[in-house]
Amino acid sequence: MSKPTYYITTPIYYPSNKLHIGHSYTTVAADAMARYKRLRGYDVMFLTGTDEHGQKIERRAQEEGITPQAFVDNIVDWIKDLWKTMDITYDKFIRTTDAEHKETVQKIFKTLYDKGDIYKSEYEGKYCTPCETFFTEHQLKDGKCPDCGRPVEAVKEESYFFKLSAYQDKLIKYIEDNPEFIQPQTRQNEMLNNFLRPGLADLCVSRTSFKWGVPVEFDPGHVVYVWIDALSNYISALGYLSDQDEAFKKYWPADVHLVGKEIVRFHTIIWPALLMALELPLPKQVFGHGWLVIDGGKMSKSVGNVVDPSILVDRYSSDAIRYFLLREIAFGQDGNFTNEALITRINSDLANDLGNLTSRTVAMIEKYFEGGTLPEVQEENEFDPDIKTLVKTQIQKAEDNIEKLFFNNALEDIWVIIRRLNKYIDETMPWILAKDEANKPKLAGVLYTLAEGLRIVSIMVEPFMPQTPEKIWAQIGLQRGELTAWDSIHTWGTLPKAATAKKGENMFPRIDKEKELEALELASAQTQPAQKETKPEDKEKPQQEKQEAEQLEYITIDDFAKVELKIGEVIECERVPKADKLLVSKIKIGEEVRQIVSGIAKYYTPEEFVGKKVVVVTNLKPVKLRGLLSEGMVLCAADDTGKLVAVGPLGEIVSGAEVR
């Protein structure tokens, strides 16, 4: 009997080496679902990849002095490494530069043209290159792109158009007849009321103003525009319209497309319309999740508020970051990312709850039973029936919530079990039972209940935290197999009665929040200069010349003029409480007094710093450090040891004087 299939996708990402934690959010969620379905016995296809064509790629490559293909090749390996770091188990990684994909796109374009669903005309309007989106005048915000705020370009060129308007009524009916198609409900209402019912315009699907794309086979002056190119990846990856289309027949239609809310429109209007035109079934569901936001704004590399997931994984582990992303935020809603919330979750849920339960259970088995092996003879106590009933209930709740993509609810269901087991320790008081040899069978029963509960919990967290289960299994005497299969959690008492425990590593060490926040805030406050990518022709230069070229990063006098430097006089200074490296100073700059936080407490006492004249960057955007507003930056010089010395004038000069 063949396995049931499950096809899940993420969007294909623009190739950038600045993928942030927000991108990881989508991919981690998809990975958790894919892992869960595999554990339930499904034949899973999990697709992700990169969208590599378009004008912005062509321009970036020109700026770097390399070909567009070389530009994207350099970055794709970095993205794959990031997904490896985050323990992402995709089954296929598609690139829109893959020969098979391009061939399928050309066939789709020709099919739609032959049917009369694509026609040639002329486009004139406004275009945002970074967003790869056309806008009408009334859609612009202050004359700029309504999505990213960048300037738009006036575009007039010959183009092919897809008859999107012809599918308006069919789309409305389909969405109304299939209420699960767009989730959550708020996204469905938005698509119907803001886009479909007001009316659809036909869609530009080719460009002639750039060359980096899939050529229109029968009209080589045109390249296929992003919608048909990028969106078709979901079926081209399965071999649609090729001689090897077994995967397409097996997995299509997709069970769910996971996308950020900003691209729900493309996936629930444009993509379904294209599929209708191709007479193909629509995906069963498009789930539009919310954004990770910082200070109320969407996390975005364009506004400089990105959080690098690789740095977080290095500090806390991929399991901790995956847990935070899926537990902290209701999938479908926006959620605020803060370092404090992350550390609080790690300390509370992972260190205190799960980590503490594991270490206490294993330590007591080792302490109270020789060799860490429980005896076969065990007795139940009055709390055991409640534990078994609760576990059974929470398993059902968790499974229901995972199926609905309510990951945060599912993790809460699991943590109800964990917290109940920790309470069970306090109720049964094994340390009291251990004092009387006659209570050994009852003590063994208590510790078995804890170990069996841990076994079940470890299996349930595996889709979300794939590295943690085996660390737990090693401590309660298990190896991957039948006793760690998902179906085994429905049967209480599967763990062998003579379980052997062996204490292992501390899976989630408790973090000193104050020190860690200080370290993270200082790191985020520092601006790191971007490293120049080495061009192919650089490899041919003599080594000395190459080193000189890499060291020099010229700017113009106009660039320098953007930085406002003035002389300031420190009139007050004190240490920031609970922050070893920070001083907060009142600095007089002409008639103005500003508060500035500086990481120089190791090199200056407050008394030493008062009275000094220093160079201050006065047009730096204000930030909060340790809850204190910092309105500028004191310039410092650093030697090879990292020692900092504040930069100041050599001679006497009044505060407020410009540095130029």
C-alpha positions in Angstrom: 0.0 0.0 0.0 1.5 3.4 -1.1 2.0 6.1 1.5 -0.2 9.2 1.5 1.5 12.2 -0.1 2.1 15.7 1.3 3.5 18.6 -0.8 4.5 21.8 1.1 6.3 24.8 -0.3 7.9 28.1 0.8 8.3 31.1 -1.5 11.5 31.0 -3.6 13.7 33.7 -2.2 15.5 36.6 -3.9 19.2 35.6 -3.8 20.7 37.8 -1.2 23.4 37.1 1.5 21.2 39.1 3.9 18.5 36.6 4.4 17.2 37.4 7.9 15.3 35.7 10.7 12.0 36.6 9.0 12.9 34.4 6.0 13.9 31.7 8.4 10.4 31.9 10.0 8.7 30.7 6.9 11.2 28.0 6.2 11.4 26.7 9.8 7.5 26.5 9.8 7.5 24.5 6.6 10.3 22.3 7.8 8.4 21.5 11.1 5.3 20.5 9.1 7.3 18.4 6.7 9.1 16.6 9.6 5.7 16.0 11.3 4.2 14.5 8.2 7.2 12.3 7.7 6.9 11.1 11.3 3.2 10.3 10.6 4.2 8.1 7.6 3.6 10.5 4.7 5.6 10.6 1.5 6.6 14.3 1.7 7.8 16.7 -0.9 9.2 19.9 0.7 10.2 22.5 -1.9 12.2 25.8 -1.4 14.6 27.7 -3.7 15.6 31.0 -5.2 14.1 33.4 -7.6 17.1 34.5 -9.7 15.9 36.5 -12.7 14.9 40.1 -13.1 16.1 43.6 -13.6 17.4 44.1 -10.0 19.7 41.0 -10.3 21.0 42.3 -13.7 21.8 45.7 -12.2 23.4 44.2 -9.1 25.6 42.1 -11.3 26.6 45.1 -13.4 27.6 46.9 -10.2 29.8 44.0 -9.2 31.3 43.7 -12.6 30.3 40.1 -13.0 27.7 38.2 -15.0 24.2 37.7 -13.5 24.7 34.0 -13.4 28.0 34.4 -11.4 26.3 36.8 -9.1 23.5 34.4 -8.1 25.8 31.4 -8.0 28.0 33.0 -5.4 24.9 33.6 -3.1 22.9 30.4 -3.5 25.6 28.3 -1.8 25.4 30.7 1.2 21.6 30.3 1.3 21.9 26.5 1.3 24.4 26.8 4.1 22.0 28.9 6.1 19.2 26.3 5.7 21.7 23.6 6.8 22.5 25.7 9.9 18.8 25.9 10.7 18.3 22.1 10.2 16.0 22.6 7.2 15.3 19.2 5.5 14.0 20.3 2.1 13.5 17.6 -0.5 14.2 19.8 -3.5 15.9 23.2 -3.9 14.8 24.8 -7.2 16.6 27.7 -8.9 14.8 29.6 -11.6 18.0 29.5 -13.6 17.8 25.7 -13.8 17.5 24.6 -17.4 14.5 22.4 -16.6 12.6 25.2 -15.0 13.3 27.6 -17.9 12.1 25.1 -20.4 8.9 24.5 -18.5 8.3 28.3 -18.3 8.7 28.7 -22.0 6.2 25.9 -22.6 3.7 27.4 -20.2 4.0 30.9 -21.9 3.5 29.3 -25.3 0.5 27.3 -24.1 -1.2 30.4 -22.7 -0.4 32.4 -25.8 -1.8 29.7 -28.1 -5.0 29.6 -26.1 -5.4 33.4 -26.4 -4.8 34.0 -22.7 -1.6 36.0 -23.5 -1.6 38.9 -26.0 0.9 41.6 -27.0 0.3 45.2 -26.2 2.2 48.1 -24.6 2.8 48.9 -21.0 3.1 52.5 -19.6 3.3 53.2 -15.9 5.4 53.2 -12.8 7.7 50.3 -11.8 9.6 49.5 -8.6 12.6 47.5 -9.5 13.5 46.1 -6.0 9.9 44.9 -5.6 9.5 43.9 -9.2 6.0 45.4 -9.2 4.1 47.8 -11.5 1.9 50.5 -9.9 -0.7 53.0 -11.1 -0.3 56.6 -10.0 -3.1 56.3 -7.3 -1.3 53.3 -5.8 1.9 55.2 -5.1 2.5 56.7 -1.7 4.0 60.2 -1.9 5.1 59.3 -5.4 7.1 56.3 -4.2 6.6 52.5 -4.0 3.8 51.8 -1.4 5.6 48.6 -0.3 9.3 49.6 0.2 9.2 53.4 -0.1 11.8 53.6 -2.8 11.6 55.8 -5.9 9.7 54.2 -8.9 10.6 54.5 -12.6 8.5 55.6 -15.5 8.3 52.6 -17.8 6.9 52.4 -21.3 7.6 49.3 -23.4 6.1 46.7 -25.6 4.9 43.8 -23.4 2.8 40.6 -23.4 -0.2 40.6 -21.1 -2.0 37.8 -19.4 -5.8 38.1 -19.3 -6.1 38.1 -15.6 -9.4 40.0 -15.7 -11.1 37.1 -17.5 -10.7 35.0 -14.4 -12.0 37.4 -11.8 -15.5 35.9 -11.4 -14.1 32.3 -11.4 -11.6 33.3 -8.7 -14.3 34.9 -6.5 -16.5 31.9 -6.8 -13.7 29.4 -6.1 -12.7 31.3 -2.9 -16.2 31.5 -1.7 -16.9 27.8 -2.4 -13.6 26.8 -0.8 -13.2 28.7 2.5 -10.1 26.8 3.5 -8.2 27.8 0.3 -6.9 31.1 1.8 -5.9 31.1 5.5 -6.2 32.8 7.9 -9.6 34.2 7.3 -8.4 37.8 7.4 -6.3 37.2 4.3 -9.3 35.8 2.4 -11.4 38.9 3.3 -8.5 41.1 2.1 -8.2 39.4 -1.2 -11.9 39.5 -1.9 -12.7 43.0 -0.8 -9.5 44.8 -1.7 -8.5 43.2 -5.0 -11.0 40.9 -6.6 -14.4 42.6 -6.1 -13.1 46.0 -7.1 -11.9 44.5 -10.4 -8.7 43.0 -11.9 -6.6 44.5 -14.7 -4.7 42.3 -17.1 -1.2 41.5 -16.1 2.1 42.4 -17.7 4.1 39.1 -18.2 7.0 40.1 -20.3 9.7 42.8 -20.5 12.0 44.1 -23.1 14.0 46.6 -21.1 16.4 44.0 -19.7 17.7 40.6 -20.8 18.2 38.6 -17.6 15.3 36.2 -17.7 13.7 33.4 -19.6 13.5 34.4 -23.3 10.0 34.2 -24.9 10.8 31.4 -27.3 8.8 32.8 -30.2 9.7 36.5 -29.6 13.3 36.6 -28.4 13.3 40.4 -27.7 11.1 39.6 -24.7 11.9 37.9 -21.4 9.2 36.3 -19.3 8.3 38.5 -16.4 8.5 37.4 -12.8 4.9 36.1 -12.3 4.9 33.3 -14.8 8.7 32.7 -14.2 8.7 32.6 -10.4 5.3 31.2 -9.6 5.6 28.3 -12.1 8.4 26.9 -9.9 5.8 25.0 -7.9 5.0 22.8 -10.8 8.2 23.0 -12.9 10.0 21.5 -9.8 7.8 18.4 -10.2 8.5 18.0 -13.9 5.3 19.5 -15.4 5.3 19.5 -19.2 8.4 17.3 -19.2 9.1 13.7 -20.1 9.8 13.1 -16.4 6.5 14.2 -14.8 6.0 11.4 -12.4 6.5 13.7 -9.4 3.9 16.1 -10.8 1.3 13.3 -11.1 2.2 12.2 -7.6 2.3 15.4 -5.6 0.2 18.0 -7.4 -1.9 19.8 -6.2 0.2 21.1 -3.4 -1.3 20.7 0.1 -0.1 24.1 1.2 1.9 27.1 0.0 3.4 28.9 3.0 3.9 32.6 2.2 4.4 35.9 4.0 1.3 38.1 4.0 2.9 40.6 1.6 2.8 38.1 -1.3 -0.6 36.5 -0.6 -2.1 38.4 -3.5 0.3 36.9 -6.0 -0.3 33.4 -4.7 -4.1 33.6 -4.3 -5.0 35.7 -7.4 -2.3 35.6 -10.1 -1.1 32.0 -9.4 -4.6 30.4 -9.3 -5.7 32.3 -12.4 -2.6 30.9 -14.3 -3.5 27.4 -13.1 -7.1 27.9 -14.2 -5.9 29.0 -17.6 -3.7 25.8 -17.8 -6.7 23.8 -16.7 -4.8 22.5 -13.6 -6.2 21.9 -10.1 -5.4 24.7 -7.6 -3.3 24.2 -4.4 -5.4 23.0 -1.5 -4.4 25.9 0.7 -2.3 29.1 0.7 -1.4 30.1 4.3 -0.3 33.7 4.6 1.6 34.2 7.9 2.5 37.5 9.5 5.7 39.3 9.8 8.4 39.4 12.5 8.6 43.1 13.4 11.1 45.2 15.3 9.9 48.4 16.9 6.6 48.1 15.0 8.2 47.9 11.6 8.6 44.9 9.3 12.0 43.3 9.5 13.8 44.1 6.2 17.3 44.4 4.9 16.2 47.6 3.1 15.7 49.5 6.4 18.6 47.9 8.2 16.8 46.2 11.0 17.6 42.6 10.1 18.5 39.9 12.6 21.1 37.4 11.3 19.9 33.8 12.2 23.4 32.4 11.9 24.6 34.6 14.8 21.7 33.5 16.9 22.2 29.9 16.2 25.9 30.1 17.1 25.0 31.6 20.5 21.9 29.6 21.4 21.6 26.5 19.0 19.3 26.0 16.1 16.7 24.2 18.3 16.4 27.2 20.6 15.9 29.6 17.7 13.4 27.2 15.9 11.5 26.8 19.2 11.3 30.6 19.8 10.1 31.3 16.2 7.3 28.8 16.4 6.3 29.2 20.0 6.4 33.0 20.5 4.2 34.0 17.6 0.7 32.8 16.6 1.3 31.6 13.0 -0.7 33.9 10.8 -0.2 37.0 13.0 2.6 39.6 13.3 5.0 39.1 16.1 7.6 41.3 17.7 11.1 40.1 17.8 13.3 41.2 20.7 16.4 39.8 22.2 14.8 40.0 25.7 11.8 37.8 24.5 14.2 35.3 23.0 16.3 35.0 26.1 13.2 34.8 28.3 11.8 31.9 26.3 15.1 30.0 26.4 15.4 30.4 30.2 11.8 29.8 31.0 10.6 27.1 28.6 13.8 25.3 27.6 16.2 25.7 30.6 13.7 25.7 33.5 10.9 23.5 32.1 12.3 20.9 29.6 16.0 21.0 30.7 15.1 20.9 34.4 12.7 18.0 33.9 15.3 16.0 32.0 18.2 16.6 34.4 16.1 16.0 37.6 14.6 12.8 36.3 17.9 11.3 35.1 19.8 12.4 38.2 17.3 10.8 40.5 17.3 7.5 38.7 21.1 7.4 38.8 21.2 8.4 42.5 18.5 6.2 43.9 19.1 3.0 41.8 22.4 1.3 41.3 23.8 1.7 37.8 21.0 4.0 36.9 18.6 1.1 36.1 15.1 1.0 37.4 13.9 -2.4 38.8 11.2 -4.3 37.0 9.0 -4.2 40.2 7.2 -0.9 40.2 4.1 0.5 41.9 1.8 3.3 40.8 0.7 6.1 43.0 -2.4 8.3 43.3 -1.2 10.9 40.8 -0.5 8.5 37.9 -4.0 8.2 36.5 -4.2 12.0 36.1 -0.8 12.0 34.3 -1.9 9.4 31.8 -5.2 11.1 31.1 -3.6 14.5 30.7 -0.9 13.1 28.3 -3.6 11.5 26.1 -5.6 14.7 25.9 -2.6 16.9 25.1 -1.4 14.5 22.4 -4.7 14.8 20.6 -4.8 18.6 21.0 -1.2 19.0 19.7 -1.9 16.8 16.6 -5.0 18.8 15.8 -3.2 22.1 16.1 -0.2 21.0 14.0 -2.6 19.9 11.2 -4.1 23.4 11.3 -0.6 25.0 11.2 -1.2 26.4 14.7 2.4 25.7 15.8 2.4 27.9 18.9 -0.7 26.2 20.2 0.8 22.8 19.6 3.9 23.7 21.5 1.9 25.0 24.3 0.0 21.7 24.4 3.3 19.8 24.7 4.5 22.2 27.4 1.3 21.5 29.5 2.7 17.9 29.8 6.2 19.2 30.7 4.9 21.5 33.4 2.6 18.8 34.7 5.5 16.4 35.0 7.6 19.0 36.9 4.7 19.4 39.3 4.4 15.6 39.6 8.0 15.6 41.1 6.9 18.0 43.8 3.7 16.0 44.5 5.4 12.6 44.8 8.7 13.9 46.5 11.0 11.1 45.4 13.7 12.3 47.8 11.3 11.4 50.7 10.4 8.0 49.2 14.1 7.2 48.8 14.7 7.4 52.6 12.7 4.1 53.2 13.7 0.9 51.5 10.1 -0.3 51.6 9.1 2.6 49.3 11.6 1.5 46.5 8.8 0.0 44.3 6.8 3.1 44.6 9.8 5.3 43.9 10.6 3.2 40.9 7.1 3.8 39.7 7.4 7.5 40.1 10.7 7.7 38.2 9.3 5.4 35.5 6.3 7.8 35.0 8.7 10.7 34.6 11.0 8.8 32.1 8.0 7.6 30.1 6.6 11.1 30.0 10.0 12.4 28.8 10.0 9.8 26.1 6.6 11.0 24.8 7.6 14.7 25.1 10.9 14.1 23.2 9.0 12.5 20.3 6.4 15.3 20.2 9.1 18.1 20.0 11.0 16.4 17.2 9.4 18.3 14.3 10.2 21.6 16.0 13.5 20.9 17.7 15.1 18.0 15.7 18.4 17.9 17.7 16.9 17.7 21.2 15.1 14.3 21.1 18.3 12.2 20.7 19.9 14.1 23.5 17.0 13.1 25.7 17.0 9.5 24.4 20.6 9.1 25.2 19.9 10.0 28.8 16.9 7.7 29.3 18.5 4.7 27.5 16.8 4.9 24.1 17.9 4.8 20.5 15.9 5.8 17.4 13.5 3.0 16.5 10.0 1.7 17.3 10.1 3.2 20.8 10.7 6.7 19.3 8.2 6.5 16.5 5.3 8.9 16.5 2.6 6.3 16.8 4.2 5.0 20.0 3.2 8.1 21.9 -0.4 6.9 21.8 0.5 3.9 24.0 1.5 4.6 27.6 4.2 2.4 29.1 6.2 1.6 26.0 9.5 2.5 27.7 11.1 -0.7 29.0 10.4 -1.1 32.7 14.1 -1.7 33.4 15.1 1.7 31.9 18.7 2.8 32.3 19.5 6.5 32.8 22.8 8.2 32.2 23.2 11.9 32.8 24.3 13.8 29.7 25.1 17.4 28.7 23.0 20.4 29.9 20.9 20.8 26.8 19.9 24.4 27.5 22.2 26.3 29.9 20.5 29.1 31.7 21.5 32.5 30.2 22.5 35.6 32.3 19.9 37.9 30.8 21.5 41.2 31.8 25.0 40.3 30.5 23.6 38.8 27.3 21.4 41.7 26.5 24.3 44.0 27.0 26.4 41.9 24.6 23.7 41.8 22.0 22.9 45.5 22.2 26.5 46.5 21.8 26.9 44.1 18.8 23.8 45.5 17.1 24.8 49.1 17.8 28.1 48.7 16.0 28.0 49.2 12.2 30.1 46.6 10.4 31.5 47.7 7.0 30.3 45.5 4.2 33.0 43.2 2.7 33.6 43.6 -1.0 33.0 40.5 -3.0 36.0 39.4 -5.0 35.5 39.6 -8.7 36.7 36.9 -11.0 39.2 39.2 -12.6 40.7 40.0 -9.2 42.0 36.4 -9.0 44.3 37.2 -11.9 45.9 40.2 -10.2 49.3 39.9 -8.4 48.7 39.2 -4.7 49.9 42.6 -3.5 47.7 44.5 -6.0 44.8 42.4 -5.0 45.3 43.1 -1.3 45.5 46.8 -2.0 42.3 46.7 -4.0 40.5 44.9 -1.3 41.7 47.3 1.4 40.6 50.5 -0.4 36.9 51.5 -0.4 36.9 55.0 -1.9 34.1 57.5 -1.2 33.4 60.9 -2.7 33.5 64.2 -0.9 29.7 64.2 -1.2 29.6 60.9 0.8 31.8 62.4 3.5 29.7 65.5 3.7 26.7 63.4 4.8 28.4 62.7 8.1 28.0 65.6 10.6 31.0 65.8 13.0 31.2 68.3 15.8 33.3 69.0 18.9 31.4 68.1 22.2 32.4 68.7 25.8 31.5 66.0 28.4 29.8 67.8 31.3 28.3 64.8 33.1 29.0 61.1 33.0 28.0 58.0 35.0 28.0 54.2 34.6 25.0 52.5 33.2 23.6 50.2 35.9 24.3 46.5 35.4 26.2 47.2 32.2 30.0 46.7 32.6 31.0 48.3 29.3 28.6 51.4 29.1 28.9 55.0 30.2 26.1 57.5 29.7 27.3 61.0 29.2 25.7 64.5 28.9 27.7 66.2 26.2 27.5 69.9 25.4 27.6 70.6 21.7 27.4 74.4 21.2 24.2 75.5 22.9 22.7 72.0 22.9 23.2 69.2 25.4 22.9 65.6 24.2 22.8 62.2 26.0 25.1 59.6 24.4 25.8 56.0 25.5 29.3 54.7 24.8 30.9 51.3 25.2 34.1 52.7 26.9 33.6 52.0 30.6 36.6 49.7 30.5 38.9 52.5 29.5 37.5 55.6 31.2 36.0 56.1 34.6 33.1 58.7 34.7 35.4 61.1 36.6 38.1 60.8 33.9 35.7 61.3 31.1 34.1 64.5 32.5 35.7 67.6 31.0 37.1 65.9 27.9 36.4 67.4 24.5 35.5 64.7 22.0 34.4 64.3 18.3 30.7 63.4 18.1 28.7 62.1 15.1 25.6 64.3 15.5 23.4 63.2 12.6 23.4 59.5 13.6 19.9 58.1 14.1 19.1 58.0 17.9 18.9 54.5 19.4 18.0 53.1 22.8 20.7 51.1 24.7 19.7 49.5 28.0 16.6 51.6 27.9 18.6 54.9 27.6 18.3 57.2 24.6 21.6 57.7 22.8 21.6 60.7 20.5 24.9 60.3 18.6 28.2 58.6 18.8 31.6 59.5 20.4 34.4 58.6 17.9 37.1 56.4 19.3 40.4 54.9 17.9 41.3 51.3 18.6 44.7 49.6 18.6 45.4 45.9 17.8 44.5 44.9 21.4 41.1 46.5 21.1 41.9 49.3 23.5 39.7 52.4 22.9 40.8 56.0 23.1 38.3 58.9 22.5 39.1 61.1 19.6 39.4 64.8 20.4 41.0 68.1 19.2 44.7 68.7 19.6 44.3 72.4 20.4 41.7 74.6 22.2 38.4 75.0 20.4 34.8 75.7 21.5 32.2 72.9 21.8 29.9 72.9 18.8 32.8 73.5 16.3 32.4 71.5 13.1 35.0 68.9 12.2 35.7 69.1 8.4 
